[in-house]
Amino acid sequence: MLFIVEIVISALLVAGGIFGLIGSFGLLKLPDQMTRLHGPTKAVTLGVGGVLIASMLWFAFFTDSPSWHELLITLFLLLTAPVTGYMIAKTNMHLTWRRQDLPDPGPGRHWATYADAQERSLMDEAQNTDDARPDHRE
């Protein structure tokens, strides 16, 4: 049984290393910021997750007490990587895209990211009007 666990741990470590290498290579070689973003948020997340799960399995089978820290780190990583990717993409959008480059959102609609001060005040008024309406769910 322990030999099978060692094989699984080794496979997770090798897979984690391969994902980390591919993600790092993508971060360096992809042409622009938006495509470069996929390296760390996808492949490296899987690589670090594989290494952490391998560590968790090793502690569970080969020591007296399992270590839950690796599980918590893995969960935190899987929860925060998409948020980080979103924030980097949003920053890139603000720095490099123009309002005219975006597709038309339709009549009476606009991109909230590029709303100017007048549009924002109109959105705030609409929100306050919606909040002032009585709730008919009672």
C-alpha positions in Angstrom: 0.0 0.0 0.0 2.8 2.4 0.9 4.5 1.8 -2.5 1.3 2.9 -4.3 1.1 6.0 -2.1 4.8 6.8 -3.0 4.0 6.4 -6.7 0.9 8.8 -6.4 3.0 11.3 -4.5 5.8 11.1 -7.1 3.3 11.5 -9.9 1.8 14.6 -8.3 5.2 16.1 -7.8 6.2 15.5 -11.4 2.9 16.8 -12.7 3.2 19.9 -10.4 6.7 20.5 -11.7 5.6 20.2 -15.3 2.7 22.5 -14.8 4.9 25.0 -13.0 7.5 24.9 -15.8 4.9 25.3 -18.6 3.2 28.2 -16.7 6.6 30.0 -16.1 7.6 29.5 -19.7 4.2 30.9 -20.8 4.6 33.9 -18.5 8.0 34.7 -20.2 7.2 33.9 -23.9 3.6 34.8 -24.6 3.2 38.0 -26.6 1.0 40.4 -24.6 -0.3 40.9 -21.1 -3.7 39.4 -21.6 -2.3 36.1 -23.0 0.6 36.2 -20.5 -1.9 36.2 -17.7 -2.9 32.6 -18.4 0.5 31.2 -17.4 0.4 32.0 -13.7 -3.4 31.8 -13.2 -3.9 28.4 -14.8 -0.8 26.3 -15.1 1.2 27.5 -12.1 -1.9 27.2 -9.9 -2.2 23.6 -10.9 1.5 23.0 -10.4 1.6 24.5 -6.9 -1.7 22.7 -6.1 -0.1 19.3 -7.1 2.9 19.9 -5.0 0.9 20.9 -2.0 -1.4 17.9 -2.3 1.6 15.6 -2.6 3.0 17.1 0.6 -0.3 16.6 2.3 -0.4 13.0 1.3 3.2 12.4 2.4 2.5 13.8 5.9 -0.8 11.8 6.1 0.9 8.5 5.3 4.5 8.8 6.5 4.3 10.8 9.8 2.4 10.5 13.0 0.0 13.4 12.3 -1.5 14.7 9.0 -0.8 18.3 8.1 -3.9 20.3 7.1 -1.9 23.4 6.3 -1.3 22.3 2.8 -5.0 21.7 2.2 -5.8 25.2 3.5 -3.1 26.7 1.3 -4.4 24.9 -1.7 -7.9 26.1 -1.1 -6.7 29.6 -0.6 -4.7 29.5 -3.8 -7.6 28.1 -5.8 -9.9 30.9 -4.4 -7.5 33.8 -4.9 -5.9 33.0 -8.3 -9.0 33.8 -10.3 -9.5 37.1 -8.4 -5.9 38.1 -9.0 -6.3 37.2 -12.7 -9.4 39.3 -12.9 -7.7 42.3 -11.3 -4.7 42.1 -13.6 -7.0 41.8 -16.6 -9.1 44.8 -15.5 -6.0 46.9 -14.9 -4.7 46.0 -18.4 -8.1 46.9 -19.8 -8.0 50.3 -18.2 -4.4 51.0 -19.2 -4.4 49.8 -22.8 -8.0 49.7 -24.2 -10.1 52.6 -25.4 -13.8 52.9 -25.1 -14.1 52.8 -28.9 -12.3 49.5 -29.1 -15.0 47.7 -27.2 -18.1 46.1 -28.8 -21.3 48.0 -28.7 -23.2 46.8 -25.6 -26.6 47.7 -27.1 -29.0 50.6 -27.0 -29.4 52.2 -23.7 -26.4 50.3 -22.3 -22.8 51.1 -21.7 -19.6 49.6 -20.3 -19.5 50.5 -16.6 -15.7 50.3 -16.7 -15.6 53.3 -19.0 -18.5 55.3 -17.6 -17.7 59.0 -17.2 -18.8 61.1 -14.3 -22.2 62.0 -15.7 -23.0 58.4 -16.5 -21.9 57.4 -13.0 -24.2 59.9 -11.4 -27.1 58.6 -13.6 -26.3 55.0 -12.5 -26.2 56.1 -8.8 -29.6 57.8 -9.2 -31.0 54.7 -10.8 -29.6 52.6 -8.0 -31.0 54.9 -5.3 -34.4 54.9 -7.1 -34.4 51.1 -7.1 -33.4 51.0 -3.4 -36.3 53.4 -2.5 -38.9 51.2 -4.1 -40.9 49.2 -1.6 -40.3 45.5 -1.4 -43.4 43.6 -2.4 -42.1 40.2 -1.3 -43.6 40.4 2.1 
